Amino acid sequence: MKMPTQEDVYTSLWTNSSVAWDVNQLPKVWDTERPAIYAFLLENTNCGQSSLAEEKEILPDDTTFFANHQCHWVAGAMEEIFGGLAEDNEQHELANKVYLALENTVNDPTETNISLLYECMMAGNTIDFADKLILLIAHSETLDLNRVKQFAKWIAVNSPDREPIKVAISILRIFGDDQNKELFTTFGRHEEFTLYSVVGLQTLLEDPEVELWELAKHVKGWGKIQIVRRLENTQNMDIKRWMLRDGYENDIMNEYLAYICATTGELLHALQQPEQDDTLLSATGDIIEALINGGPAEDMDDYDDGANVTQLYINHIANKELSFKQFLSVKCIRDYVQDDKVNWEDREKNGWTDTVRKEIADNACSILNSPEWEERTISALQAEVDSGNDYTFYTITLVAKALSIDIWDFYYRRHKSGHVNDWRSWYHLMQTDDEDKIDKVIQLAEETILFDQITTGPEHEENLWPQFIHHQALTSIVKALRHFPGKGWNIMKANLNSPIPKNRRLSLIALSQWGRDNWPQDADAILQETLENEPDDGIKQAIQIVIKGELL
């Protein structure tokens, strides 16, 4: 008698009605030594807060996933930037491919069929075909939807790869299963899955606002942006209050959410009340600044209450002790209302009359010109120069710059004390005409930058975070060295061997502006060697131009 194969057993568990089939008996077609992302998220959630620990935001499949990507995208960015860009016929093709593989797996769950389905899930960007796939499944007259549901949950809980999980979460939103709420919220706390989880919660819950709001408190990037957009029409007063104090703030750009939070949160009404808490006033400055900056969403020109809100804000803070961050918000407001290059007539309909602008400008100048700012700023720079808080130090330096305080010595001292990972510091160190200071920066760079690790040979890499933060330091240094002929040749020479084309081009631009008379003796030989190894045709042409002594 022929013994049944393992695949026969798996199939029997699914097809034999007398046997209660169990998806947990199915073969895991991935490397089982790799951790399941779901278990990883559960393990690394802060007790009490239910938020993913900051140091654990990198998913365990990060290296595998980005191995075939030129860019290392921040979590959730691909959904925001590329979502919906696939052609309709491409979406249908991807959805049909996954659907057919799913149908084969549900009907005949062999290891081969599961492997083919898993490969299909891994092959595309889920955001491109998820909606089409859901329609195919929901309208199918042949699929056993109960098995589909259990199989999708099995993938979500056990897979070590993000794209199959996204597909699984998308499928699970078809089913009104309350047990999926915990699954959606667990995955939703990581920005990579927030969008899919939010859609799942919206489908599952009759009134999902409070659950979405709770989830929004535990994400801070693209996931938060996606959630707050979906709360735009809320009538919940607690959510409105949160929008004005915390909801707008995110790690991408406050400009994405400033308008939604100002309008939905009824910022004008909040500022018209007899008293305002300090948290609201601090946040109002951020919101106004984001609306003035504009960019990716509605801005100050779209905000009917903009002039009234700004006027009230400046009046409310006039006699308060402000933070350095608030100083910058007030400066932004002053610069905005004093900008004579814009057409203010078009803005008068929103209250930006000459009288209102003058009153705001006068009050803002009074705040900014207070003599205490210079003393506070110098004292804060001295206190923070050796600290590990790059953001706080950078904020104070922006205030110092606005007050015309020389910050070079503070940046140099900070670098000397070991804080060399902030690329902006290199930029500021190079903002000087003093050649003695430039010599100090060059020496510091040669002592602290690990050139052998970052000048690994010419390639076509893009200068994106976080792996190229030290390359950005070279960008800041070499870009300024073009103004100092003959200085920093060792740095420029190393930069010619950078994997980033932009960096190599910057060294060539500097050499061309130096003029051949200022070239080191080995410059010609180095350029000839660089020409032989350069993979980029455009940079090859640039090298030839520089060798001829012509300007780039």
GINOR-V611670 format. One record per residue. N is the residue number from 1. RES is the residue in one letter. PSI is psi in radians with two decimals (* if undefined). D_CENTER is the distance of its C-alpha to the mean C-alpha in whole Angstrom. Layout:
N_RES_PSI_D_CENTER / N_RES_PSI_D_CENTER
This chain:
1_M_2.32_61 / 2_K_2.26_57 / 3_M_2.44_55 / 4_P_2.50_52 / 5_T_2.93_48 / 6_Q_-0.63_45 / 7_E_-0.61_44 / 8_D_-0.69_47 / 9_V_-0.80_46 / 10_Y_-0.78_43 / 11_T_-0.70_44 / 12_S_-0.66_47 / 13_L_-0.46_45 / 14_W_-0.58_43 / 15_T_-0.37_46 / 16_N_1.90_49 / 17_S_-0.34_49 / 18_S_-0.13_52 / 19_V_2.29_49 / 20_A_1.75_46 / 21_W_2.68_43 / 22_D_1.97_40 / 23_V_-0.41_37 / 24_N_-0.14_36 / 25_Q_-0.10_39 / 26_L_2.67_37 / 27_P_2.33_36 / 28_K_1.99_33 / 29_V_0.20_32 / 30_W_3.00_29 / 31_D_1.92_30 / 32_T_-0.12_31 / 33_E_-0.32_30 / 34_R_2.44_26 / 35_P_2.50_25 / 36_A_2.35_24 / 37_I_-0.65_21 / 38_Y_-0.82_22 / 39_A_-0.67_24 / 40_F_-0.77_22 / 41_L_-0.72_20 / 42_L_-0.75_23 / 43_E_-0.57_24 / 44_N_0.53_21 / 45_T_2.30_21 / 46_N_2.34_22 / 47_C_2.40_25 / 48_G_-0.91_26 / 49_Q_-0.41_23 / 50_S_0.54_22 / 51_S_2.58_18 / 52_L_2.26_16 / 53_A_2.38_17 / 54_E_-0.71_14 / 55_E_-0.13_16 / 56_K_0.35_16 / 57_E_-0.32_12 / 58_I_2.08_13 / 59_L_2.66_15 / 60_P_-0.28_19 / 61_D_0.20_18 / 62_D_-0.88_15 / 63_T_-0.76_18 / 64_T_-0.80_20 / 65_F_-0.77_17 / 66_F_0.07_16 / 67_A_-0.57_19 / 68_N_0.30_20 / 69_H_2.40_16 / 70_Q_-0.54_16 / 71_C_2.54_12 / 72_H_1.70_10 / 73_W_2.53_8 / 74_V_2.62_5 / 75_A_2.24_7 / 76_G_-0.18_8 / 77_A_-0.65_7 / 78_M_-0.64_10 / 79_E_-0.71_12 / 80_E_-0.77_10 / 81_I_-0.73_11 / 82_F_-0.11_14 / 83_G_2.18_16 / 84_G_0.04_19 / 85_L_-0.34_19 / 86_A_2.47_22 / 87_E_2.67_25 / 88_D_-0.71_28 / 89_N_-0.54_30 / 90_E_-0.69_27 / 91_Q_-0.78_26 / 92_H_-0.73_29 / 93_E_-0.80_30 / 94_L_-0.78_27 / 95_A_-0.76_28 / 96_N_-0.67_32 / 97_K_-0.79_31 / 98_V_-0.71_29 / 99_Y_-0.83_32 / 100_L_-0.69_35 / 101_A_-0.64_34 / 102_L_-0.75_33 / 103_E_-0.77_37 / 104_N_-0.70_38 / 105_T_-0.77_37 / 106_V_-0.70_38 / 107_N_-0.56_41 / 108_D_1.46_42 / 109_P_1.02_39 / 110_T_2.84_40 / 111_E_-0.63_38 / 112_T_-0.82_38 / 113_N_-0.69_37 / 114_I_-0.69_34 / 115_S_-0.73_33 / 116_L_-0.72_33 / 117_L_-0.76_31 / 118_Y_-0.69_28 / 119_E_-0.70_28 / 120_C_-0.71_27 / 121_M_-0.57_25 / 122_M_-0.36_23 / 123_A_-0.56_24 / 124_G_3.08_22 / 125_N_2.07_18 / 126_T_-0.64_19 / 127_I_-0.42_18 / 128_D_-0.44_20 / 129_F_-0.03_23 / 130_A_-0.85_23 / 131_D_-0.71_25 / 132_K_-0.71_27 / 133_L_-0.73_28 / 134_I_-0.73_28 / 135_L_-0.74_31 / 136_L_-0.76_33 / 137_I_-0.82_33 / 138_A_-0.55_34 / 139_H_0.04_37 / 140_S_2.44_38 / 141_E_-0.01_42 / 142_T_-0.42_42 / 143_L_2.47_39 / 144_D_1.73_40 / 145_L_-0.51_37 / 146_N_-0.73_38 / 147_R_-0.65_37 / 148_V_-0.79_34 / 149_K_-0.83_33 / 150_Q_-0.63_34 / 151_F_-0.74_32 / 152_A_-0.72_29 / 153_K_-0.64_29 / 154_W_-0.76_30 / 155_I_-0.82_27 / 156_A_-0.72_25 / 157_V_-0.53_26 / 158_N_-0.34_27 / 159_S_2.48_25 / 160_P_0.11_23 / 161_D_2.43_21 / 162_R_-0.71_18 / 163_E_-0.79_19 / 164_P_-0.60_22 / 165_I_-0.73_21 / 166_K_-0.72_19 / 167_V_-0.78_23 / 168_A_-0.79_24 / 169_I_-0.70_23 / 170_S_-0.74_23 / 171_I_-0.70_27 / 172_L_-0.36_27 / 173_R_-0.23_26 / 174_I_-0.55_30 / 175_F_2.25_32 / 176_G_1.08_32 / 177_D_2.00_32 / 178_D_-0.41_32 / 179_Q_-0.35_31 / 180_N_-0.24_28 / 181_K_-0.80_26 / 182_E_-0.69_26 / 183_L_-0.81_24 / 184_F_-0.77_22 / 185_T_-0.60_21 / 186_T_-0.86_21 / 187_F_-0.60_18 / 188_G_-0.31_16 / 189_R_-0.13_15 / 190_H_2.25_13 / 191_E_-0.48_10 / 192_E_-0.47_11 / 193_F_-0.03_14 / 194_T_-0.82_14 / 195_L_-0.81_15 / 196_Y_-0.68_18 / 197_S_-0.68_19 / 198_V_-0.80_19 / 199_V_-0.67_21 / 200_G_-0.78_23 / 201_L_-0.67_24 / 202_Q_-0.61_24 / 203_T_-0.65_27 / 204_L_-0.72_28 / 205_L_2.44_29 / 206_E_-0.70_31 / 207_D_1.59_29 / 208_P_0.00_26 / 209_E_-0.85_25 / 210_V_-0.68_25 / 211_E_-0.71_24 / 212_L_-0.74_20 / 213_W_-0.78_21 / 214_E_-0.72_21 / 215_L_-0.64_18 / 216_A_-0.46_16 / 217_K_-0.22_17 / 218_H_0.15_16 / 219_V_2.79_12 / 220_K_0.01_9 / 221_G_-2.25_6 / 222_W_-0.55_7 / 223_G_-0.77_10 / 224_K_-0.72_11 / 225_I_-0.78_11 / 226_Q_-0.70_13 / 227_I_-0.85_15 / 228_V_-0.63_16 / 229_R_-0.62_17 / 230_R_-0.10_19 / 231_L_0.21_21 / 232_E_-0.56_22 / 233_N_0.30_25 / 234_T_2.57_26 / 235_Q_0.10_29 / 236_N_2.04_29 / 237_M_-0.58_29 / 238_D_-0.70_27 / 239_I_-0.69_24 / 240_K_-0.78_25 / 241_R_-0.73_25 / 242_W_-0.69_22 / 243_M_-0.70_20 / 244_L_-0.30_22 / 245_R_-0.57_21 / 246_D_-0.49_18 / 247_G_-0.58_17 / 248_Y_-0.47_15 / 249_E_2.28_13 / 250_N_2.94_9 / 251_D_-0.04_6 / 252_I_-1.29_5 / 253_M_2.23_8 / 254_N_-0.40_12 / 255_E_-0.45_13 / 256_Y_-0.57_12 / 257_L_-0.09_14 / 258_A_-0.79_17 / 259_Y_-0.79_19 / 260_I_-0.80_19 / 261_C_-0.61_20 / 262_A_-0.71_22 / 263_T_-0.92_24 / 264_T_-0.69_24 / 265_G_-0.10_25 / 266_E_1.05_28 / 267_L_-0.72_27 / 268_L_-0.81_30 / 269_H_-0.72_32 / 270_A_-0.67_30 / 271_L_-0.29_31 / 272_Q_-0.09_35 / 273_Q_2.74_36 / 274_P_-0.62_38 / 275_E_2.59_36 / 276_Q_2.41_32 / 277_D_2.75_30 / 278_D_-0.59_28 / 279_T_-0.74_25 / 280_L_-0.76_25 / 281_L_-0.71_26 / 282_S_-0.77_23 / 283_A_-0.62_21 / 284_T_-0.72_23 / 285_G_-0.74_22 / 286_D_-0.77_19 / 287_I_-0.81_19 / 288_I_-0.78_22 / 289_E_-0.72_20 / 290_A_-0.67_17 / 291_L_-0.65_19 / 292_I_-0.75_21 / 293_N_-0.67_18 / 294_G_-2.90_18 / 295_G_-1.77_15 / 296_P_-0.13_14 / 297_A_-2.97_16 / 298_E_2.55_19 / 299_D_-2.81_20 / 300_M_-0.59_23 / 301_D_-0.36_26 / 302_D_-0.16_25 / 303_Y_1.85_26 / 304_D_-0.56_29 / 305_D_0.16_30 / 306_G_-0.83_28 / 307_A_-0.78_31 / 308_N_-0.77_32 / 309_V_-0.78_29 / 310_T_-0.73_29 / 311_Q_-0.79_32 / 312_L_-0.72_32 / 313_Y_-0.85_30 / 314_I_-0.68_31 / 315_N_-0.70_34 / 316_H_-0.59_33 / 317_I_-0.01_32 / 318_A_-0.64_34 / 319_N_0.34_36 / 320_K_2.73_34 / 321_E_2.09_32 / 322_L_2.73_29 / 323_S_2.94_26 / 324_F_-0.60_24 / 325_K_-0.71_21 / 326_Q_-0.61_24 / 327_F_-0.80_26 / 328_L_-0.60_23 / 329_S_-0.75_22 / 330_V_-0.71_26 / 331_K_-0.73_26 / 332_C_-0.73_24 / 333_I_-0.80_26 / 334_R_-0.81_29 / 335_D_-0.62_28 / 336_Y_-0.88_27 / 337_V_-0.30_30 / 338_Q_0.06_32 / 339_D_1.90_31 / 340_D_0.04_34 / 341_K_-0.13_32 / 342_V_2.84_31 / 343_N_1.67_33 / 344_W_-0.35_34 / 345_E_-0.66_37 / 346_D_-0.36_34 / 347_R_-0.11_32 / 348_E_-0.48_36 / 349_K_-0.41_35 / 350_N_0.23_32 / 351_G_0.05_35 / 352_W_1.12_34 / 353_T_2.89_37 / 354_D_-0.69_39 / 355_T_-0.79_40 / 356_V_-0.75_37 / 357_R_-0.70_35 / 358_K_-0.73_37 / 359_E_-0.76_37 / 360_I_-0.77_34 / 361_A_-0.75_34 / 362_D_-0.77_37 / 363_N_-0.67_35 / 364_A_-0.75_32 / 365_C_-0.66_34 / 366_S_-0.69_36 / 367_I_-0.81_33 / 368_L_-0.50_32 / 369_N_0.09_35 / 370_S_2.27_36 / 371_P_-0.32_38 / 372_E_-0.37_36 / 373_W_-0.73_33 / 374_E_-0.79_34 / 375_E_-0.76_35 / 376_R_-0.71_32 / 377_T_-0.81_30 / 378_I_-0.73_32 / 379_S_-0.73_33 / 380_A_-0.68_29 / 381_L_-0.76_28 / 382_Q_-0.60_31 / 383_A_-0.57_30 / 384_E_-0.14_26 / 385_V_-0.54_27 / 386_D_0.11_27 / 387_S_2.91_25 / 388_G_0.08_22 / 389_N_1.62_20 / 390_D_-0.69_18 / 391_Y_-0.80_16 / 392_T_-0.79_20 / 393_F_-0.76_21 / 394_Y_-0.72_19 / 395_T_-0.76_20 / 396_I_-0.66_23 / 397_T_-0.55_24 / 398_L_-0.70_22 / 399_V_-0.75_25 / 400_A_-0.73_28 / 401_K_-0.73_27 / 402_A_-0.50_28 / 403_L_0.12_31 / 404_S_0.59_32 / 405_I_2.26_32 / 406_D_2.11_32 / 407_I_0.04_29 / 408_W_-0.84_29 / 409_D_-0.61_31 / 410_F_-0.76_29 / 411_Y_-0.70_26 / 412_Y_-0.77_29 / 413_R_-0.69_30 / 414_R_-0.76_27 / 415_H_-0.73_26 / 416_K_-0.49_30 / 417_S_0.04_29 / 418_G_0.01_26 / 419_H_1.43_23 / 420_V_0.07_22 / 421_N_-0.11_18 / 422_D_1.80_17 / 423_W_-0.47_17 / 424_R_-0.49_18 / 425_S_-0.71_21 / 426_W_-0.70_22 / 427_Y_-0.84_22 / 428_H_-0.58_24 / 429_L_-0.51_26 / 430_M_-0.05_27 / 431_Q_1.21_28 / 432_T_2.68_31 / 433_D_-0.04_35 / 434_D_1.96_36 / 435_E_-0.53_37 / 436_D_-0.69_38 / 437_K_-0.68_34 / 438_I_-0.71_33 / 439_D_-0.69_35 / 440_K_-0.70_34 / 441_V_-0.74_30 / 442_I_-0.80_31 / 443_Q_-0.74_33 / 444_L_-0.73_30 / 445_A_-0.76_28 / 446_E_-0.45_31 / 447_E_-0.45_31 / 448_T_-0.45_28 / 449_I_2.25_26 / 450_L_1.44_26 / 451_F_-0.63_27 / 452_D_-0.36_29 / 453_Q_-0.36_25 / 454_I_-0.27_23 / 455_T_1.30_26 / 456_T_0.11_26 / 457_G_2.60_28 / 458_P_2.22_27 / 459_E_-2.89_25 / 460_H_0.55_22 / 461_E_2.66_19 / 462_E_2.58_16 / 463_N_1.40_15 / 464_L_2.71_11 / 465_W_2.79_9 / 466_P_-0.12_11 / 467_Q_-0.22_14 / 468_F_0.48_15 / 469_I_-0.61_15 / 470_H_-0.47_18 / 471_H_-0.60_19 / 472_Q_-0.57_17 / 473_A_-0.77_20 / 474_L_-0.67_22 / 475_T_-0.84_21 / 476_S_-0.69_22 / 477_I_-0.91_25 / 478_V_-0.61_26 / 479_K_-0.62_26 / 480_A_-0.43_28 / 481_L_-0.31_30 / 482_R_-0.37_32 / 483_H_0.02_33 / 484_F_1.38_35 / 485_P_2.28_38 / 486_G_-0.19_38 / 487_K_2.44_36 / 488_G_0.49_33 / 489_W_-0.66_35 / 490_N_-0.65_34 / 491_I_-0.80_30 / 492_M_-0.67_30 / 493_K_-0.76_32 / 494_A_-0.65_30 / 495_N_-0.45_27 / 496_L_-0.26_29 / 497_N_0.29_28 / 498_S_2.58_25 / 499_P_-0.16_23 / 500_I_2.07_21 / 501_P_-0.70_23 / 502_K_-0.69_22 / 503_N_-0.75_23 / 504_R_-0.70_26 / 505_R_-0.62_27 / 506_L_-0.68_26 / 507_S_-0.67_29 / 508_L_-0.71_31 / 509_I_-0.76_31 / 510_A_-0.79_32 / 511_L_-0.73_35 / 512_S_-0.62_36 / 513_Q_-0.40_36 / 514_W_-0.65_38 / 515_G_2.49_40 / 516_R_-0.51_42 / 517_D_-0.37_45 / 518_N_0.13_42 / 519_W_2.51_41 / 520_P_2.83_41 / 521_Q_-0.57_44 / 522_D_0.14_42 / 523_A_-0.78_40 / 524_D_-0.82_42 / 525_A_-0.71_42 / 526_I_-0.74_38 / 527_L_-0.68_37 / 528_Q_-0.72_40 / 529_E_-0.70_38 / 530_T_-0.69_35 / 531_L_-0.69_36 / 532_E_-0.55_37 / 533_N_-0.16_34 / 534_E_2.16_32 / 535_P_-0.24_30 / 536_D_2.11_29 / 537_D_-0.67_32 / 538_G_-0.70_30 / 539_I_-0.56_30 / 540_K_-0.79_33 / 541_Q_-0.70_35 / 542_A_-0.70_33 / 543_I_-0.77_35 / 544_Q_-0.66_38 / 545_I_-0.77_38 / 546_V_-0.70_37 / 547_I_-0.59_40 / 548_K_-0.13_42 / 549_G_0.28_42 / 550_E_2.76_40 / 551_L_2.46_37 / 552_L_*_34
